[in-house]
C-alpha cells in the first residue's frame, strides 16, 4: 500500500495494489475509487483532502506517518458502505 499527498492540489491518493485500473467510480464529487477488472478496489483518490477531516491518528509518530499528512485520523470517506469488498 502506498499513500501519497500532493500538497499543490490538496489531493490524497491511496494505492492498495499496483494493478491496472478497469473502472473509476465517483463516491461523491471529491472522492473516486479505482477498481480492477474483478471489481476489487485498487486505489482511492480524495480531492480537497485537508477539508475532508483528519486521516491518521495524532498519536502516530512522525516516522510512521506519510509525509505531509500531519496529525490526521481515519474517517474521511462520507460513504464507507460503498467500499465493501465483494466476497
C-alpha positions in Angstrom: 0.0 0.0 0.0 1.2 3.5 -0.9 -0.2 6.7 0.4 0.7 9.9 -1.4 -0.4 13.5 -0.6 0.0 16.2 -3.3 0.2 19.5 -1.4 -0.1 21.6 -4.6 -3.5 20.2 -5.4 -4.5 19.1 -1.9 -5.1 15.5 -3.2 -4.7 12.3 -1.2 -4.0 9.2 -3.2 -4.1 5.8 -1.5 -3.0 2.9 -3.7 -3.8 -0.6 -2.3 -2.5 -2.6 -5.2 -0.4 -1.5 -8.2 -2.5 -3.3 -10.8 -4.3 -2.0 -13.9 -7.5 0.0 -13.3 -10.5 -1.1 -15.2 -13.0 1.4 -13.9 -13.2 4.5 -11.7 -16.3 5.3 -9.7 -17.3 8.6 -8.1 -18.3 8.2 -4.4 -19.0 11.9 -4.2 -17.8 15.0 -6.1 -14.3 14.8 -4.4 -13.8 11.1 -3.9 -13.0 8.5 -6.6 -12.4 4.7 -6.3 -10.4 2.8 -8.8 -11.4 -0.8 -9.4 -9.7 -3.7 -11.1 -11.5 -5.9 -13.7 -12.9 -8.1 -10.9 -14.3 -5.1 -9.1 -11.7 -5.0 -6.3 -10.5 -1.7 -5.0 -7.1 -0.7 -6.4 -6.9 2.9 -5.1 -8.8 5.8 -3.7 -8.4 9.5 -4.6 -9.6 12.3 -2.3 -9.6 15.8 -3.7 -9.6 18.7 -1.2 -8.2 16.2 1.4 -7.4 18.8 4.0 -11.0 19.9 4.1 -12.3 16.3 4.5 -11.0 15.9 8.0 -8.3 14.0 9.7 -6.9 10.8 8.2 -4.3 9.5 10.6 -4.2 9.4 14.4 -2.4 12.2 16.2 -0.6 9.6 18.3 1.2 8.3 15.2 4.9 9.0 15.3 6.4 11.1 12.5 8.4 8.1 11.3 5.3 6.1 10.5 3.2 9.0 9.2 3.2 9.6 5.4 5.0 12.9 4.7 2.7 15.9 4.5 -0.3 14.4 6.2 0.2 15.8 9.7 -2.0 14.6 12.5 -4.9 13.2 10.6 -7.1 10.3 11.7 -9.3 7.8 9.9 -12.8 8.7 8.7 -12.5 10.9 5.7 -15.0 9.0 3.5 -18.6 10.1 3.6 -20.0 6.8 2.3 -17.8 3.9 3.6 -20.5 1.3 2.7 -19.6 1.8 -1.0 -16.1 0.5 -0.2 -17.2 -3.0 0.9 -15.2 -5.7 -0.9 -17.0 -8.5 -2.7 -16.7 -11.9 -1.1 
